């Protein structure tokens, strides 16, 4: 099993960097439109609000009539009772994102959002255990099973609305790796980094960046060690890797700021840190851009 195999199998493993690019403030609907729906004719005539452009790796929020039908990338998106919907733009997306909206008393309207490119520098990661770069057959099969189990949880399209909160950092510390940076492991090409790494001491409490429900919790995956996934609703989830301890279980309802786990160096890690990844279903998102929402 050679290093190129990692392009698919190691998507969830962490410790890298990506160039930070500020997200356009217009990605978020105005604060007045995140409250309860007013109902009646005003909601039926509410215009759809979307940004004109977004960077690669963005979580995009829009606002429309609560009764509208919204489609993007082959999916019909859930719309909250106050008219908010969400979707994700992948690391390698380009051109335009096309969102189709059908208001209660009208036909389909297309909204086109320009996707702005980002630079993705290459980062060399050395000192990684060789068995995690070129695993033997039995280990490779274990990795594939474990990563498939994590990926399966991200098909959930829950009703939770934590995704619309202003996210907070799960730990405070130095950012040691950023989303999207291309990587090599011990000189062999690997998958781009799928999240943000924060270097902090083992045992540091990890807080929920937004409310949600626990959909995956495992203490000892081969590559990612202690692994926890929280669903924030409407396809948006957070994944935490290399944990030394997990303090919640599958099915637990989590509030923003709750202590959920502790930082560690389990799995494929060269030192203690928290890897925080975000997804819209199977689309990887940049947590740093989500934190920069205003």
C-alpha positions in Angstrom: 0.0 0.0 0.0 1.8 3.1 -1.2 1.6 6.8 -0.1 -0.8 7.8 -2.9 -3.5 5.7 -1.1 -3.7 8.4 1.5 -5.4 10.8 -0.8 -8.7 9.0 0.0 -8.1 7.2 3.3 -6.7 10.1 5.4 -9.2 12.8 4.7 -10.1 13.1 8.3 -6.5 13.1 9.8 -5.2 16.4 11.0 -2.3 18.8 11.7 -1.8 21.2 8.8 -2.1 24.8 7.6 -3.9 26.9 5.0 -3.7 30.5 4.0 -6.3 32.6 5.9 -8.6 34.6 3.8 -11.3 36.8 5.4 -14.9 35.8 4.5 -17.1 38.4 3.0 -19.4 39.9 5.7 -22.3 39.6 3.3 -22.3 35.8 3.7 -24.5 36.2 6.8 -28.1 37.4 6.7 -28.8 40.6 8.7 -29.3 40.0 12.4 -32.9 41.1 12.2 -33.6 38.1 9.9 -32.4 35.4 12.3 -35.3 35.9 14.8 -38.7 34.3 14.8 -40.8 34.5 11.6 -43.4 37.2 11.5 -45.8 35.2 9.3 -48.4 36.3 6.8 -47.9 38.3 3.6 -44.6 39.8 4.8 -42.9 36.4 4.9 -44.4 35.3 1.6 -42.8 38.4 0.0 -39.5 38.3 1.8 -36.6 38.6 -0.8 -33.9 36.0 -0.9 -30.6 37.3 0.6 -27.3 35.7 -0.4 -23.7 37.0 -0.7 -22.4 38.1 -4.1 -19.1 36.1 -3.6 -17.6 33.7 -1.1 -14.1 32.1 -0.7 -13.4 28.4 -1.2 -14.1 26.5 2.0 -17.0 28.8 3.1 -20.1 27.9 5.1 -22.8 30.1 3.4 -25.9 31.3 5.1 -28.9 32.7 3.2 -32.3 34.0 4.1 -35.6 33.8 2.4 -39.3 33.1 3.0 -39.7 30.3 5.5 -42.1 28.7 3.0 -39.7 28.8 0.1 -38.1 25.8 -1.6 -34.3 26.1 -1.9 -32.1 23.8 -4.0 -28.3 23.7 -4.2 -26.0 21.1 -5.6 -28.7 18.5 -6.2 -30.1 18.9 -2.6 -33.3 20.5 -1.4 -32.1 22.5 1.6 -34.0 22.8 4.9 -35.3 26.3 5.7 -35.7 27.3 9.3 -39.0 28.8 10.6 -37.2 32.2 10.4 -36.1 31.7 6.8 -32.4 30.8 7.2 -30.7 28.1 5.1 -27.1 26.9 4.8 -24.8 25.1 2.5 -21.0 24.7 1.9 -18.5 25.6 -0.7 -15.7 23.0 -1.1 -11.9 23.6 -1.0 -11.6 23.0 -4.7 -14.9 24.6 -5.9 -14.6 27.1 -8.7 -16.7 29.3 -10.9 -20.2 30.0 -9.5 -22.4 28.4 -6.9 -26.0 28.3 -8.2 -28.8 28.4 -5.7 -32.4 27.9 -6.9 -35.3 29.4 -4.9 -39.0 29.0 -5.4 -41.1 31.5 -3.4 -44.6 30.5 -2.3 -46.3 32.6 -5.0 -43.7 32.5 -7.8 -41.5 30.4 -10.0 -37.9 29.3 -9.7 -35.3 32.0 -9.5 -31.5 31.3 -9.8 -29.0 33.1 -7.6 -25.4 33.0 -8.7 -22.6 33.4 -6.2 -19.0 33.9 -7.4 -16.5 31.6 -5.8 -13.2 33.3 -5.1 -10.0 31.2 -5.2 -7.5 30.8 -2.4 -3.8 29.8 -2.3 -3.0 26.4 -0.9 0.7 26.2 0.0 2.3 22.7 0.4 3.3 21.7 3.9 5.8 18.9 4.7 5.0 16.9 7.8 7.8 14.7 9.0 8.3 12.3 11.9 5.0 10.6 11.3 5.0 6.9 12.2 5.6 5.0 8.9 2.8 2.5 9.5 0.3 5.4 9.3 1.7 6.5 5.9 2.1 3.1 4.3 -0.1 0.9 6.4 -0.1 -2.9 6.0 -3.2 -4.5 4.6 -4.9 -5.3 7.8 -4.4 -1.8 9.1 -5.5 -0.2 5.8 -8.7 -2.2 6.0 -9.3 -1.0 9.6 -8.7 2.6 8.6 -11.1 2.3 5.7 -13.8 0.8 8.0 -13.3 3.5 10.6 -13.3 6.4 8.2 -16.5 5.0 6.5 -18.2 4.9 9.8 -17.4 8.6 10.5 -18.4 9.6 7.0 -21.8 7.8 7.3 -22.8 10.0 10.2 -22.4 13.1 8.1 -25.4 12.1 5.9 -27.7 13.2 8.7 -29.9 16.3 7.9 -31.1 17.2 11.4 -33.5 20.0 12.5 -31.0 21.5 15.0 -30.2 25.2 14.3 -26.8 25.6 16.1 -25.3 26.2 12.7 -26.8 29.7 12.8 -25.1 30.7 16.0 -21.9 32.7 16.1 -19.3 29.9 16.5 -16.7 30.1 19.3 -13.3 28.5 19.4 -13.3 25.1 21.1 -10.0 25.9 22.8 -7.7 28.9 23.0 -4.2 28.4 21.7 -1.8 28.9 18.8 -3.1 27.9 15.4 -0.6 25.3 14.3 -2.3 24.2 11.1 -4.9 25.7 8.8 -7.5 24.3 6.5 -6.8 23.2 3.0 -3.0 23.2 2.8 -1.7 20.5 0.6 0.5 18.1 2.6 3.2 15.5 2.3 3.9 12.9 5.0 7.5 11.8 5.4 8.0 13.0 1.8 5.0 11.3 0.3 2.0 13.2 -1.1 -1.1 13.1 1.2 -4.6 14.6 1.3 -5.1 18.3 2.0 -5.6 19.2 5.6 -9.3 19.0 6.5 -9.5 21.3 9.4 -7.8 23.7 11.8 -5.2 22.6 14.4 -4.8 24.4 17.7 -1.7 23.6 19.7 -2.5 23.3 23.4 -1.5 21.0 26.3 -3.0 17.5 26.7 -6.0 17.5 29.0 -7.2 21.0 28.0 -11.0 21.0 28.0 -12.6 21.2 24.6 -15.8 23.3 24.4 -18.6 22.9 21.9 -18.3 25.7 19.3 -22.0 25.7 18.7 -25.0 23.8 19.9 -25.9 20.4 18.5 -26.2 16.7 19.1 -23.4 14.0 19.3 -23.5 11.7 16.3 -20.2 9.9 16.7 -17.8 9.2 19.6 -15.0 6.7 19.6 -11.9 6.7 21.9 -9.3 5.0 19.7 -9.5 5.2 15.9 -6.2 4.3 14.2 -5.5 7.5 12.5 -7.5 10.1 14.4 -7.4 8.6 17.9 -10.2 9.9 20.1 -12.8 11.1 17.6 -16.0 13.1 18.2 -18.6 14.5 15.8 -21.3 17.0 16.7 -24.1 17.7 14.3 -25.1 21.4 14.4 -28.1 20.8 12.1 -29.0 21.2 8.4 -25.9 19.1 7.4 -23.3 21.2 9.3 -21.1 19.2 11.7 -17.9 19.6 13.7 -15.3 16.9 14.1 -12.7 16.8 16.8 -9.6 14.5 16.6 -6.7 13.2 18.7 -8.7 13.6 21.9 -7.3 12.1 25.1 -10.8 11.9 26.6 -14.4 12.1 25.4 -17.0 13.3 28.0 -20.2 12.9 26.0 -22.0 10.0 24.2 -23.9 9.6 21.0 -27.4 11.1 21.3 -26.4 13.8 23.9 -27.8 17.3 23.2 -25.0 19.8 23.5 -25.2 23.5 24.2 -22.6 26.0 22.9 -19.8 26.2 25.4 -20.4 22.8 27.0 -17.2 20.8 27.9 -17.3 17.8 25.6 -13.7 16.3 25.6 -10.1 16.9 26.4 -7.1 17.6 24.0 -4.7 14.8 23.4 -2.1 13.4 21.0 -3.8 10.1 20.1 -3.8 8.5 16.6 -1.5 10.0 14.0 -0.3 13.1 15.8 3.2 14.5 16.4 2.3 16.3 19.6 -0.7 17.4 21.6 -3.2 19.6 19.7 -6.9 19.8 18.8 -7.9 19.1 15.2 -11.2 20.8 14.5 -12.8 20.1 11.2 -16.2 21.2 9.8 -18.4 19.7 7.1 -21.6 20.4 5.2 -22.5 16.8 4.6 -19.4 15.5 2.8 -18.1 18.9 1.9 -15.1 20.1 4.0 -15.3 23.6 5.4 -12.8 26.0 6.9 -13.5 26.6 10.6 -11.5 29.8 10.5 -14.0 31.3 8.0 -16.9 30.2 10.2 -15.3 31.9 13.2 -14.9 35.1 11.2 -18.7 35.5 10.6 -20.1 38.6 12.1 
